[in-house]
């Protein structure tokens, strides 16, 4: 076994999930992530944890959803699924931690499942999703050939890319990102401006007053649940203006490119996309909360040096910011306050390496991808 696989497992178990002896841990392993699953199981055994393993297969999910479509002989509704699947919910309610190891055989395995079916399934599983998110959950991926192909890389090249992003000095990165968290915690408004062809294509402002930013340093100790991570995020509201997202992405198994959103009164009132506009429209129509922002995220992991059409990596990349429509994370909200609620949480990314600035309370904190505490920052 490649020693980097064992290192990945150790970071996931020790730094990210903070697993302790006696913890009940659910591990979901994708089709081609077997090797990392083995290393994680070994690490959990050494630490005295109890392990329940799930087969996290997108191909199995596709087969189930296609079966539901065949069985209903018509449009699938949320009521066609069990609204409270007790067995699965009970599993997560009893778990201390949930580790999701992605790395399937086909990154678009569910592409031929009707979008309305996928949306109905997501709505019906809200209780399971909430139970899972109440655990110390962490999501990561094993570098696979399908992911390498999606990223446009040779397999060996993609392995290097993944491990450069995952096997970081996370303590040092956490200390750097704490500077951004402190600025957002003290701020009331964020404004992002980018230009294209000599004119603004993004000029959007949002309130962050009374919100708590998350220093997402790839550990549940930081309210962070992705490995790799390397972003600082918060839950904005009262959004006004226009935003352009130039980083291509796959949303709901559909390629989406060059998204433009217009916000008024905190809601998306107009939108367009050069590609994948129908998929974007269906996301925004999922429910009332799908047209409001749930997240502002600022990428700070400079171990990620290129876009790979994987949100797990792309949104963490230095020189990027992202906005997500849909669900807000409780970690960003005051106690007792409910943030934006939705069955979806869909991130869209902007490259801010050139002709851009980010202001917090009218003070520039990042220009052209460089933060004010970094060498080369221009006032």
GUKOLLO-716514 format. One record per residue (C-alpha): residue in one letter; x, z, y. Coordinates in steps of 0.25 Angstrom, whole numbers, padded with zeros to 4 digits, always signed. Each point is the difference from the previous one (the first is absolute). Layout:
BEGIN
AXZY...
This chain:
BEGIN
X+0000+0000+0000X+0005-0004+0014X+0004+0014+0006X-0007-0004+0013X-0013+0001-0008X+0003+0014-0003X+0004+0003+0014X-0014-0006+0004X-0007+0009-0009X+0008+0013+0005X-0004-0004+0014X-0014-0002-0003X-0002+0013-0008X+0009+0010+0008X+0000-0005+0014X-0013-0008+0001X-0010+0008-0009X+0008+0013+0000X-0005+0003-0014X+0002+0014-0006X+0000+0006-0014X-0014+0001-0005X-0006-0011+0009X-0010-0009-0006X+0004-0014+0004X-0008-0013-0002X+0009-0012-0001X-0005-0014+0001X+0009-0011-0005X-0002-0015+0003X+0002-0011-0011X+0015-0003+0004X+0004+0014+0005X+0002+0005-0014X+0015+0003+0003X-0002+0009+0012X-0012+0006-0007X+0009+0005-0011X+0010+0005+0010X-0011+0008+0007X-0005+0006-0013X+0014+0005-0003X+0002+0006+0013X-0014+0007+0000X+0003+0005-0014X+0014+0006+0004X-0007+0007+0012X-0011+0006-0009X-0012-0007+0005X-0012-0005-0008X-0002-0015+0000X-0013-0009-0002X+0003-0015+0000X-0009-0011+0004X+0002-0015-0002X-0002-0005+0015X-0002-0014-0004X-0006-0010+0011X-0003-0010-0012X-0008+0011-0007X-0007+0002+0014X-0003-0014+0001X-0006-0001-0014X-0009+0012+0003X-0005-0006+0013X-0002-0014-0006X-0008+0007-0011X-0009+0007+0011X-0003-0013+0007X-0004-0007-0013X-0009+0012-0004X-0007+0001+0013X-0002-0016+0001X+0000+0001+0015X+0006+0007+0012X+0006+0013-0004X-0004+0012+0008X+0006+0014+0001X-0012+0005-0008X+0005-0009-0012X+0012+0010-0001X-0001+0015-0004X+0000+0006+0014X+0006+0013-0006X+0009-0003-0012X+0002+0014-0005X+0011-0002-0010X+0010-0006+0010X-0004+0009+0012X+0002+0012-0009X+0014-0005-0004X+0004+0000+0014X-0007+0012+0004X+0008+0008-0011X+0013-0007+0004X+0011+0006+0009X+0007-0014+0003X-0003-0014-0002X+0011-0011-0001X-0003-0014+0000X+0011-0010-0004X-0004-0014+0003X+0006-0012-0005X-0010-0010-0007X+0002-0013-0006X-0008-0008+0010X-0001+0004+0015X-0013-0007+0001X-0007+0004-0013X-0013+0002+0006X-0001-0012+0009X-0011-0006-0008X-0009+0012+0001X-0010-0001+0011X+0003+0007+0012X-0013+0007+0001X+0002+0005-0014X+0013+0006+0004X-0006+0006+0012X-0012+0006-0008X+0010+0006-0010X+0008+0007+0012X-0013+0006+0006X-0004+0005-0014X+0013+0007-0002X+0001+0008+0013X-0001+0013-0008X+0011-0003-0009X+0008-0005+0011X-0002+0013+0008X+0003+0008-0012X+0013-0008-0003X+0004+0002+0015X-0002+0015-0001X+0012+0001-0009X+0015-0001+0003X-0001-0015-0002X+0012-0010+0002X+0000-0015-0002X+0012-0009-0003X+0004-0013-0007X+0010-0004-0011X+0007-0013+0004X-0006-0011-0009X+0001-0015-0001X-0014-0002+0006X+0003+0008+0012X+0013-0007+0002X-0007-0013-0001X-0010+0004+0010X+0011+0004+0009X+0007-0013-0002X+0013+0006-0006X+0008-0001-0012X-0003+0012-0009X+0014+0007+0001X-0001-0002+0015X-0014+0006+0000X+0006+0012-0008X+0010+0002+0011X-0010+0000+0011X-0009+0010-0007X+0011+0010-0002X+0005-0002+0014X-0013+0005+0005X-0003+0011-0010X+0014+0006-0003X+0001+0005+0015X+0006+0013+0006X-0014+0004+0002X+0003+0013+0007X+0008-0007+0011X-0011-0010+0002X-0010+0011+0001X+0008+0006+0011X+0001-0013+0008X-0015-0003-0002X-0003+0014+0005X+0003-0005+0014X-0011-0010+0000X-0010+0010-0006X+0003+0010+0011X-0003-0011+0011X-0013-0004-0007X-0004+0015-0002X+0002+0002+0015X-0006-0013+0005X-0014-0004+0004X+0000-0015+0000X+0008-0011-0007X+0001-0014+0005X+0007-0012-0007X+0003-0013+0007X+0006-0012-0007X+0002-0014+0006X+0000-0014-0006X+0003-0013+0007X+0002+0008+0013X-0014+0007+0000X-0005+0013-0006X-0006-0002-0014X-0002+0015-0002X-0004+0010+0011X-0007+0011-0007X-0002+0015+0004X-0005+0011-0009X-0002+0015+0002X+0008+0010-0009X-0004+0013+0008X-0001+0012-0010X+0005-0008-0011X+0012+0004-0009X+0010-0011-0004X+0005+0000-0014X+0015-0001-0002X-0001-0009-0013X+0013+0004-0006X-0004-0004-0015X-0004+0014-0004X-0013+0008-0001X+0007+0011+0008X-0001-0009+0012X-0014-0005-0003X+0006-0013-0005X-0005-0007-0013X+0008-0013-0001X+0014-0002-0006X+0007-0007+0007X-0006+0005+0013X+0007+0001+0014X-0011-0001+0011X-0007+0010+0009X-0015-0002+0001X-0012+0006+0007X-0015-0002+0001X-0004-0007+0013X-0013-0002+0006X-0007-0006+0013X+0008-0013-0002X-0001-0010+0011X+0007-0014+0001X+0005-0011-0009X+0010+0001-0012X+0007-0012-0007X+0006+0002-0014X+0011-0010-0003X+0005+0005-0014X-0007-0007-0011X-0007+0009-0010X-0008+0000-0013X-0014+0007+0003X-0009+0001-0012X+0007-0011-0008X-0001-0009+0012X+0012-0005+0008X-0003+0003+0015X+0009-0004+0012X+0000+0001+0015X-0012+0010+0002X-0005+0002+0014X-0010+0012+0002X-0007+0003+0013X-0004+0015+0002X-0011+0005+0010X-0005+0014+0000X+0009+0003-0012X-0006-0011-0009X+0004-0014-0004X-0009-0009+0007X+0007-0013-0003X+0010-0005-0009X+0007-0012-0006X+0011-0004-0010X+0008-0013-0002X-0002+0002-0015X-0009+0010-0008X-0010+0002+0011X-0012+0001-0010X+0008+0011-0008X+0002+0007+0014X-0015-0001+0003X-0004+0006-0013X+0009+0012+0002X-0005+0002+0014X-0014+0000-0005X+0002+0010-0011X-0006+0011+0008X-0001+0006+0014X+0013+0006+0000X+0007-0013-0005X+0000-0005+0015X+0007+0012+0006X+0015+0004-0001X+0004+0011-0010X+0015-0001+0002X+0011-0004+0009X+0013+0000-0007X+0014-0002+0005X+0011-0006-0010X+0013+0007-0001X+0006-0003-0013X+0012-0009+0003X+0004-0001-0015X-0012-0010+0000X+0006-0012+0006X-0010-0011-0003X-0015-0003-0002X-0004-0001-0015X-0016-0001+0001X-0001+0014-0005X-0006+0010+0009X+0007+0012-0007X+0013-0006+0006X-0004-0009+0012X-0007+0011+0008X+0012+0009-0001X+0010-0010+0005X+0008+0003+0013X-0004-0009+0012X-0015+0000-0004X-0013+0007+0003X-0013+0000-0007X-0014+0003+0002X-0010+0003-0011X-0015-0002+0001X-0008+0009-0008X+0002+0014-0006X+0008+0010+0008X+0009+0011-0007X-0004+0014+0001X+0014+0004+0003X+0000-0006+0014X-0013+0008+0004X-0003+0013+0005X-0006+0010-0010X-0015-0002-0002X+0000-0013+0007X-0004-0013-0007X+0007-0012+0004X-0004-0015-0003X-0006-0001-0014X+0000-0013-0008X+0001-0005-0014X+0012-0008+0005X+0013+0002+0006X+0007-0013+0003X+0013-0001+0008X+0004-0012+0009X+0015-0001+0004X+0007-0005+0013X+0014-0004+0001X+0005+0007+0013X+0015-0004-0001X-0001-0009+0013X-0009+0000+0012X-0007+0013-0002X-0001+0014+0005X-0008+0012-0004X-0004+0011+0010X-0004+0014-0002X-0007+0005+0013X+0006-0011+0008X+0014+0003-0005X+0007-0011-0008X+0005+0006-0013X+0003-0013-0007X+0005-0013+0005X+0002-0012-0009X+0001+0009-0012X+0010+0009+0006X-0004+0015+0002X+0004+0007+0012X+0010+0009-0007X+0007-0012-0007X+0012-0007+0006X-0004-0013+0007X-0013+0005+0005X-0004-0006+0014X-0009+0007+0010
